[in-house]
Amino acid sequence: MALLTRLANMKTDLDIWLERLSNWQFVAVVVSVNVVAYALGLWALELTSKHVNLRTFATFAVLETALQTVLMAWKRWR
């Protein structure tokens, strides 16, 4: 139970921190988190498979990052 309380408190702290960011800082955080997540995903794919189609992966990553950034910004600013 203590772990759930700790996780809830961490989420609250993160929400407060995100709320205090300016609009451009918020967008930068969203883009950065997406880019790091895709880089880690690509690294994991490189380690576990023989061949990775980088063009498809990069195209999807760019499109998804742009879409997620727009959606997160719209959600914040509406």
C-alpha positions as CSV (number, residue, x, y, z in Angstrom):
1,M,0.0,0.0,0.0
2,A,2.9,2.4,0.7
3,L,4.2,1.9,-2.8
4,L,0.8,3.0,-4.3
5,T,0.8,6.1,-2.0
6,R,4.3,6.9,-3.1
7,L,3.4,6.5,-6.8
8,A,0.4,8.7,-6.3
9,N,2.5,11.4,-4.6
10,M,5.0,11.2,-7.4
11,K,2.3,11.7,-10.0
12,T,0.9,14.7,-8.1
13,D,4.4,16.2,-7.9
14,L,4.9,15.7,-11.7
15,D,1.5,17.2,-12.4
16,I,2.4,20.3,-10.3
17,W,5.8,20.6,-12.0
18,L,4.2,20.4,-15.5
19,E,1.5,23.0,-14.6
20,R,4.3,25.4,-13.6
21,L,6.0,25.2,-17.0
22,S,5.4,27.8,-19.6
23,N,3.8,26.8,-22.9
24,W,7.1,26.4,-24.9
25,Q,8.7,24.5,-22.0
26,F,5.7,22.1,-21.9
27,V,6.0,21.4,-25.6
28,A,9.8,20.9,-25.2
29,V,9.2,18.4,-22.4
30,V,6.6,16.5,-24.4
31,V,8.9,16.3,-27.5
32,S,11.9,15.4,-25.4
33,V,10.1,12.5,-23.6
34,N,8.9,11.1,-27.0
35,V,12.3,11.4,-28.6
36,V,14.0,9.6,-25.7
37,A,11.3,6.9,-25.6
38,Y,11.8,6.2,-29.3
39,A,15.6,6.2,-29.0
40,L,15.3,3.6,-26.2
41,G,12.8,1.6,-28.2
42,L,15.1,1.6,-31.3
43,W,18.1,0.6,-29.1
44,A,16.1,-2.3,-27.7
45,L,15.1,-3.4,-31.2
46,E,18.7,-3.2,-32.4
47,L,19.8,-5.4,-29.5
48,T,17.0,-8.0,-30.0
49,S,16.6,-8.3,-33.8
50,K,18.9,-8.8,-36.7
51,H,17.4,-6.2,-39.0
52,V,15.5,-3.0,-38.2
53,N,13.9,-0.9,-40.9
54,L,15.1,2.5,-39.7
55,R,13.2,4.5,-42.3
56,T,9.8,3.1,-41.3
57,F,10.7,3.5,-37.6
58,A,11.9,7.1,-38.0
59,T,8.9,8.1,-40.1
60,F,6.5,6.7,-37.6
61,A,8.4,8.3,-34.7
62,V,8.4,11.7,-36.3
63,L,4.6,11.5,-37.1
64,E,3.7,10.2,-33.7
65,T,5.8,12.7,-31.9
66,A,4.2,15.6,-33.8
67,L,0.7,14.2,-33.3
68,Q,1.2,13.6,-29.6
69,T,2.8,17.1,-29.1
70,V,-0.2,18.7,-30.8
71,L,-2.7,16.7,-28.8
72,M,-0.9,17.4,-25.5
73,A,-0.6,21.1,-26.2
74,W,-4.3,21.3,-27.2
75,K,-5.4,19.5,-24.1
76,R,-3.3,21.9,-22.0
77,W,-4.5,25.1,-23.7
78,R,-8.1,24.5,-24.2
